[in-house]
Amino acid sequence: MDDLYLERPNLYIGFHGCEKENGLKLVNEPRDIISSKADHEWLGKGFYVWENNQDRAWDWAKNHKPEPFKHPFVIGVVYTLGTCLDLTDSHFIDLLSLNFESLSDDLKKLDNKNGLHKLDCAVIEHLHETCEEFDSTFRYDSVRGAFYEGDVAYKGTEIRRKNHIQVCLRNMNCIKGFFLPRC
C-alpha cells in the first residue's frame, strides 16, 4: 500500500463512555487525557471512542465490566485518525495476519479467556513494536475496527444489535476536542 493513503485527515465524531467525574474533567481540562494501558483492550493501548455511536457508548458506560461505573457518563470527541491501522481495510488485516504468524509461539502462553481480548491486544501491540523497531520515526496514530456483537437483529441475518466501529487513539494529538453531547 502506498504511504500516501495511510493518513486519514478527516474530522470524525465519536463518543467515550466513562465515569461522570472523568468525563467532565476531560471537557473542562482537555489536556489531561488518560489512555488505557490494559492488556485486554481489543485494539491495543490508547484512548477509546465509539465512532458516531452515542448509544453504544452509553450501553458500555452503564454496563462497564468488571465493575459498573457509579455515575456512567458519555462525552463527545472530535478527532482525526492520522496514520491509521484500519482493520476495515484488507491491507491491514493481512499485515496483522503476518504479524500473528511471527508471534504465534509466544501467544500460546497467553490467557484469552472470558472474552477479554488479550490476543487481539497482544497481536496489535506487537505489530506496533515491530513497525517502530523497523523505522523508529513511524507510528500508527490510531487503530480502527468494526465489531459484530450482540444478538441477531432478526432471523436469517448476521446483523447484530451491538455492531459498532471502535477507534483506539494512540496519539493524543489526534483528539481535537471534547464536548457534551446534545441528548
VENZI-V668983 format. One record per residue. OMEGA is omega in whole degrees, -180 to 180 (NA if undefined). Layout:
<<OMEGA> <OMEGA>>
This chain:
<<178> <180> <179> <-175> <175> <-177> <177> <-171> <-176> <172> <179> <172> <177> <-179> <-176> <176> <-176> <171> <-175> <-179> <180> <179> <179> <178> <178> <179> <-176> <180> <-171> <179> <-177> <-178> <179> <178> <174> <179> <-176> <-178> <180> <180> <-176> <-172> <-180> <-174> <180> <-180> <-172> <173> <172> <-176> <175> <-175> <-179> <-179> <180> <177> <177> <179> <-180> <-179> <-179> <-177> <-177> <178> <6> <-179> <-179> <175> <177> <-180> <-179> <-173> <177> <174> <175> <-180> <172> <-174> <168> <177> <-177> <175> <-166> <168> <-170> <-176> <168> <-179> <-175> <178> <-176> <175> <176> <179> <177> <179> <177> <179> <179> <-180> <-179> <-177> <-167> <-180> <179> <-176> <180> <-180> <-173> <176> <-178> <-178> <174> <176> <-176> <173> <179> <179> <179> <-179> <-178> <-179> <-179> <179> <177> <178> <178> <-180> <-180> <178> <-178> <175> <-179> <-179> <-173> <179> <-176> <175> <168> <179> <-176> <173> <-176> <179> <175> <-177> <-177> <-174> <173> <179> <175> <-177> <176> <-174> <176> <-178> <171> <177> <-177> <-177> <-177> <176> <179> <169> <-180> <-179> <174> <179> <-179> <179> <-176> <175> <175> <180> <-178> <178> <178> <178> <173> <-177> <170> <-177> <NA>>
